């Protein structure tokens, strides 16, 4: 087939030919074509099958409102389902397939659904697949999913890159039709920073589709000249192929630029699409209008389309959808299509007008009547017309243009709760008064449907937005026809007449929904799915509303519209993700000695975006437990080293630093001596434990506070809140130094001996006792900090150096520690040792526990105010029998004590009502040779030695346990002080 | 949204963290006889107005200022932005 339907010249470059394929067949088109225009040029009207009934479908429109002509574009990983053929720009080598069919497009086996249409009406899922419930997931849904739905995914990673960008301007103009171009010329010539965005690949809007003249030039030529002038202005940014998808708060607009969608593959280094965030002071919405169809029996056959689309295909693409065309209209605009097509030599079978006073023509027949039915299995062949006098006529035609009037494109005016208002002259909704701040609407979007109205409306809107004074420039003369319409939505008595072709919703469905009591427009939408497809009902919602209004005996404005929400057109998830995918989805934070840990073969775990070494497997160790047990035993026997850089660090300085810590910690800090460190427990204002850590006093007015890894940010935010909002006059400054210092725990009986080899000062037990802290130097002069604190329960230190020296320090520790068999240990061994020692951590400070629960109730100082103190004294948090932290061990050393399991009385029933407590942290203790756990138990501190049942019905655990002290190792703390 | 920071000028709201009602500044006197009731009200009883609302925002990806922002919860219009520290002082908070 060789483009048999090309008619004359247009805005398509016939000097170049593009090859493309559709359903395996090769065709030719030209630059400037869309996939739909090129297929129509080649005589292909059938482009897809419908969603539910698998009816043959062709394009309804020539733009982004398209419900029908959805194809799978490209192949392999770039395959993209549900692409509108009407907007897909043709490129050489384009590969497309029809979708939603079983077998070939012409012989879709699932078209049998059409025969069962009586059963597949509105609410069909709800009514049919009620029972048995188990069948839904296993039987009904898989079958329905296979039969319904649209295109398929490649299931491969998208190989292309998507980007995000930010733009600022004085005036954003949305839509480059006559109104938008006029606004842009006015604002651009006045020197304003202008962005002109249009979803099409050719600016000009309807001017490219019409034969109107503006002054001495054709509309399309006028548009091209205007675009050329705008392109020459440095203050104007032209953004074609850019859809403004949403109007957000404070003049922020989202826009998707399809940078490379019109190419086979993106150019090297170029993204496929860019999501722009546009910050603008003012906006002119010049989004135009969308024509609506008329519903009648079998109005969905390929070849039946909007009259304006037929005009676009003819005037812009030099394509006749067929050589014999009929028109069905309720307004003057439909007659334009007949005139334009006639001028291009297309035979007009007739113009059918519902109005008795329709304009007549010398060139073709105008009939007063209605199209009541059509014929043609895979494409329109005949239209049946019922004339006003009751007689019937059969029109021989392969294309039928429908014109039911125009709907101003109010979508973006409603993104900030705005509601459109009804305009009876246009029989359409127009923008309401409550527009997004800074927005003006112009042209057809405002209801000014004439070219002259659009040109002057655009210019006025730009002048108003920018506050331009002086005489308005004279505009060229242009078409200024009044709108002459008689509202007409559907043909009386029709039933299988499609309103929403994408979701297969018919007039009958809307009537049924009304009959079953769905009277709100939002209910109608959800019950019938009218307007819920990817086109969001751009061509169908109004018809549904009109029928609903008629059935309910209301007016259309009384029924109202559903709410318009972003995005305006379907938007790829990829462009929302931008570069934030896979490893870039969220940042990974690496400690200074990460590379060293990698060299040791460490297994890493993610903690608050940090990668921490979890354990360091040695050759021959086949399980993680083998590595962890070894690390624990070696540390307790001699010395181990662990990277603790990730703990949050906050530097607190100022004459009120101690008073500030007194405020944020429930325990006292005012009397802490310089050179000493203290454990601190931070409460939320409601008395629940928030975080814990240590504060080291390096000077009278200088503390270093540590937080847990995961809470570093929230704790810092909280500290700033207390400082700025509660204690604004305290002389205290905070800064997060988490990333400024690399810090290592050196733990075990030989830790002092190891550190003495690198620390320049005396750190003997007398000179540097338990809980001491100080500034030191190491290795002959490098500044460092030393803290004698212990999480493991051993003689232990934490040593900190500036980040740049972290890697070197770790290597040095390993080097000088060789004689003590120093062992690096990871977070698992760290966890085992803290459970053995009975230290609370994140599992215990879980957002529900109080200081009392943690056994630290007496730490809350009565002598001073602190955050959380007052509410921690509440009766409900201090009741008899409250949870207390305890240790738990199995009676049979072979049994597990898993975290999450619940404690029940030894002789009591096992149910939630008799729950006694639960396990928070559990591990295998290589020192004790059995599992141990920490947990909370009602009245726990009074129940040491009690035998209980530990149950986890989900994991089928049921063991006998004994309640013990949480301090499994060295309860007297002799090792710490050694 | 765009927040007109008193020190830094207009900044995108994505740089901020939200905390809610700015009455959190008015922490009750812990030594008052009614402290228990006062703190209960302070901690748990908040208005949730459909309309103008003074609320706390933290410039987390910026200068770490806490701000008091007067925002209309229906329209997201922002009428006033102040440093929380100034607001706290004006309401009598000190050390």
Contacts between the chains, C-beta under 8 A, distances in Angstrom:
chain1	res1	chain2	res2	distance
A	249	B	1	4.5
A	249	B	2	7.8
A	249	B	76	4.3
A	250	B	1	5.2
A	250	B	2	4.3
A	250	B	76	7.1
A	250	B	78	7.7
A	251	B	2	7.5
A	252	B	1	7.6
A	252	B	2	7.1
A	279	B	2	7.1
A	416	B	75	7.4
A	417	B	74	7.7
A	417	B	75	7.7
A	437	B	77	7.5
A	656	B	95	6.8
A	659	B	95	7.1
A	685	B	27	7.8
A	685	B	39	7.4
A	685	B	42	7.5
A	685	B	43	5.6
A	686	B	43	5.2
A	686	B	44	7.9
A	713	B	60	7.7
A	717	B	17	6.6
A	717	B	58	5.7
A	717	B	60	6.6
A	720	B	58	7.0
A	720	B	64	5.7
A	720	B	66	6.4
A	721	B	19	7.4
A	721	B	24	7.8
A	721	B	56	7.7
A	721	B	58	7.4
A	721	B	66	6.0
A	724	B	65	7.2
A	724	B	66	4.5
A	724	B	83	7.7
A	724	B	84	5.3
A	724	B	85	4.5
A	724	B	88	7.0
A	725	B	24	6.9
A	725	B	25	4.8
A	725	B	56	7.1
A	725	B	66	5.5
A	725	B	84	4.8
A	725	B	85	7.2
A	725	B	87	8.0
A	725	B	88	5.2
A	725	B	93	7.6
A	726	B	25	7.1
A	726	B	27	5.4
A	726	B	88	7.0
A	726	B	93	6.3
A	727	B	93	7.1
A	727	B	94	7.5
A	727	B	95	5.5
A	728	B	85	4.5
A	728	B	86	8.0
A	728	B	88	4.4
A	728	B	89	5.1
A	728	B	93	5.6
A	728	B	94	6.9
A	729	B	89	7.1
A	729	B	93	7.7
A	729	B	94	4.2
A	729	B	95	5.1
A	730	B	95	5.1
A	865	B	30	4.4
A	865	B	31	7.5
A	869	B	30	6.6
A	870	B	28	7.8
A	870	B	30	5.2
A	870	B	35	5.2
A	870	B	36	6.5
A	870	B	39	4.4
A	871	B	36	8.0
A	871	B	39	5.2
A	871	B	40	7.2
A	871	B	43	6.1
A	873	B	36	7.3
A	874	B	36	7.2
A	874	B	40	8.0
